[in-house]
């Protein structure tokens, strides 16, 4: 994964062969703890949504995110975020394999990232990315309202619960919108063309 400091990225992955990656409520919470431990120290989380067979994060890269911390087998630089994600997913996968009595890959081989922010307004898809991430459980038919899905940060945006992963203040600053304005926009279903640029 390549990151640019002070830019916003959509980070996502799903279960290998589209299989589930979360089986119980504890799995979702355990996964979020892995993110807090391995990725929160090196990046600014703006939004997340964990779905039964995939996950979405919206992060803002900072100087720690892009810092080179290692080299891979092909002697290419590995940034702190990539290393943290690899460790988090690997340890989570081992725990699930033990829990479910299975072997093999839990996740698709590569976690993907796409820059969604831009200095040019017409190329900035940060708001569309956020709307997609938080509306995803409704679109998938899992709930009827975004606030009904417990495994996203929508409830923190709405002031329903306190969270320790996402920075709502930074999200408001980056989008130049208040939390209440963001909530109104998230509740509006998206057209397919609106999501084209976040992948």
C-alpha positions as CSV (number, residue, x, y, z in Angstrom):
1,X,0.0,0.0,0.0
2,X,1.3,3.5,-0.9
3,X,0.2,6.5,1.2
4,X,0.7,10.2,0.8
5,X,1.0,12.3,3.9
6,X,-2.1,14.4,4.8
7,X,-4.3,12.7,2.2
8,X,-7.4,10.6,2.9
9,X,-7.6,6.9,1.9
10,X,-10.2,4.2,1.6
11,X,-8.7,1.0,2.9
12,X,-10.6,-2.3,2.5
13,X,-10.4,-6.0,2.3
14,X,-12.7,-9.0,2.4
15,X,-12.8,-12.7,3.2
16,X,-11.1,-15.1,0.9
17,X,-13.6,-16.4,-1.6
18,X,-16.1,-13.9,0.0
19,X,-16.3,-16.0,3.1
20,X,-17.3,-14.4,6.4
21,X,-14.5,-12.9,8.6
22,X,-16.7,-12.1,11.6
23,X,-18.8,-14.8,13.3
24,X,-19.8,-13.4,16.7
25,X,-20.0,-10.0,18.2
26,X,-16.8,-10.6,20.1
27,X,-15.0,-11.0,16.7
28,X,-15.9,-7.5,15.7
29,X,-14.7,-6.1,19.0
30,X,-11.5,-8.1,18.9
31,X,-10.8,-6.9,15.3
32,X,-11.3,-3.2,16.4
33,X,-8.9,-3.8,19.3
34,X,-6.3,-5.0,16.7
35,X,-6.8,-1.8,14.8
36,X,-6.4,0.3,17.9
37,X,-3.2,-1.5,18.9
38,X,-1.5,-1.8,15.5
39,X,-2.9,1.0,13.3
40,X,-4.2,3.8,15.5
41,X,-0.7,4.8,16.7
42,X,0.4,5.4,13.0
43,X,-2.7,6.9,11.4
44,X,-5.8,9.0,11.9
45,X,-9.0,7.0,11.5
46,X,-11.9,9.0,10.2
47,X,-14.5,6.3,9.6
48,X,-15.0,2.5,9.6
49,X,-17.6,-0.2,8.9
50,X,-17.1,-3.9,9.6
51,X,-19.4,-6.1,7.6
52,X,-19.8,-9.9,8.0
53,X,-17.4,-10.7,5.1
54,X,-15.4,-7.4,4.6
55,X,-14.3,-4.2,6.2
56,X,-13.8,-0.5,5.2
57,X,-11.7,2.2,6.8
58,X,-11.3,5.8,5.9
59,X,-8.0,7.1,7.2
60,X,-5.9,10.2,6.9
61,X,-2.3,9.5,6.4
62,X,0.1,11.3,8.7
63,X,3.9,11.4,9.0
64,X,3.9,8.1,10.9
65,X,1.7,6.4,8.4
66,X,4.2,6.9,5.6
67,X,7.3,6.3,7.6
68,X,9.5,3.5,6.2
69,X,9.8,0.8,8.9
70,X,11.1,-2.2,7.0
71,X,11.7,-3.7,3.5
72,X,9.8,-6.6,2.1
73,X,11.3,-9.7,0.4
74,X,11.7,-7.8,-2.9
75,X,13.6,-5.1,-1.1
76,X,10.8,-2.6,-1.4
77,X,10.0,-0.1,1.3
78,X,7.2,-1.0,3.8
79,X,5.4,1.8,5.5
80,X,4.2,1.7,9.1
81,X,0.6,1.4,8.2
82,X,1.2,-1.6,5.9
83,X,3.3,-3.3,8.5
84,X,0.6,-2.7,11.2
85,X,-2.2,-3.9,8.9
86,X,-0.3,-7.1,8.1
87,X,0.3,-7.8,11.8
88,X,-3.3,-7.0,12.8
89,X,-4.8,-9.2,10.1
90,X,-2.4,-12.1,10.6
91,X,-3.0,-12.2,14.4
92,X,-6.8,-11.8,13.9
93,X,-6.8,-14.6,11.3
94,X,-5.0,-17.0,13.6
95,X,-7.5,-16.3,16.4
96,X,-10.4,-17.0,14.0
97,X,-8.8,-20.2,12.7
98,X,-8.5,-21.4,16.3
99,X,-12.0,-20.4,17.1
100,X,-13.6,-21.9,14.0
101,X,-11.3,-24.9,13.7
102,X,-10.2,-24.1,10.1
103,X,-7.1,-23.4,8.2
104,X,-6.1,-21.5,5.1
105,X,-6.4,-17.8,4.2
106,X,-9.1,-15.8,6.0
107,X,-8.6,-12.6,4.0
108,X,-7.9,-11.9,0.4
109,X,-4.2,-11.7,-0.2
110,X,-3.9,-7.9,-0.5
111,X,-5.6,-5.2,1.5
112,X,-6.4,-2.4,-1.0
113,X,-6.1,1.3,-0.5
114,X,-7.3,4.2,-2.8
115,X,-6.7,7.8,-2.3
116,X,-10.0,9.7,-2.2
117,X,-8.9,13.2,-1.3
118,X,-7.4,15.8,-3.6
119,X,-6.4,19.4,-3.7
120,X,-8.9,19.8,-6.6
121,X,-12.5,19.8,-5.5
122,X,-13.7,17.9,-8.6
123,X,-11.3,15.1,-7.9
124,X,-12.1,14.8,-4.1
125,X,-14.2,11.8,-3.2
126,X,-13.8,11.9,0.5
127,X,-17.5,12.6,1.2
128,X,-18.7,10.0,-1.2
129,X,-16.3,7.5,0.4
130,X,-17.6,8.3,3.9
131,X,-21.2,8.0,2.8
132,X,-20.6,4.7,1.1
133,X,-18.8,3.3,4.2
134,X,-21.5,4.3,6.7
135,X,-24.5,3.4,4.5
136,X,-23.1,0.0,3.5
137,X,-25.1,-2.0,6.1
138,X,-28.3,-0.5,4.8
139,X,-27.4,-1.1,1.2
140,X,-26.6,-4.7,2.1
141,X,-30.0,-5.2,3.7
142,X,-28.6,-5.9,7.2
143,X,-30.4,-2.9,8.8
144,X,-32.9,-0.2,7.8
145,X,-31.0,2.7,9.2
146,X,-27.2,3.3,9.5
147,X,-27.5,3.9,13.2
148,X,-28.9,0.4,13.7
149,X,-25.6,-1.2,12.7
150,X,-23.3,-1.4,15.7
151,X,-20.1,-2.1,13.8
152,X,-19.4,1.3,12.3
153,X,-18.7,4.7,13.7
154,X,-22.1,6.2,12.7
155,X,-23.3,6.0,16.3
156,X,-20.3,8.1,17.4
157,X,-21.0,10.7,14.8
158,X,-24.6,10.8,16.0
159,X,-23.6,11.1,19.7
160,X,-25.3,7.8,20.6
161,X,-22.1,6.3,22.0
162,X,-18.5,7.3,22.6
163,X,-15.7,5.8,20.5
164,X,-12.0,5.6,20.8
165,X,-10.9,4.8,17.2
166,X,-12.2,7.6,14.9
167,X,-11.4,11.3,15.1
168,X,-14.8,13.1,14.5
169,X,-13.1,16.5,14.9
170,X,-10.7,15.8,12.2
171,X,-13.4,14.3,9.9
172,X,-15.5,17.6,10.3
173,X,-12.4,19.6,9.6
174,X,-11.4,17.6,6.5
175,X,-14.9,17.7,5.0
176,X,-15.7,21.3,6.2
177,X,-19.0,19.9,7.5
178,X,-20.5,19.5,11.0
179,X,-21.3,16.0,12.3
180,X,-25.0,16.8,11.9
181,X,-24.5,17.8,8.3
182,X,-22.5,14.6,7.7
183,X,-25.3,12.5,9.2
184,X,-27.9,14.0,7.0
185,X,-25.8,13.2,3.9
186,X,-25.0,9.7,5.0
187,X,-28.7,8.9,5.2
188,X,-29.3,9.7,1.5
189,X,-28.9,6.5,-0.6
190,X,-26.1,6.8,-3.2
191,X,-26.3,6.5,-6.9
192,X,-23.9,3.8,-8.4
193,X,-21.9,6.5,-10.3
194,X,-21.2,8.3,-7.0
195,X,-19.2,5.3,-5.8
196,X,-17.2,4.8,-8.9
197,X,-14.1,6.7,-7.8
198,X,-13.6,5.3,-4.3
199,X,-12.2,1.9,-5.5
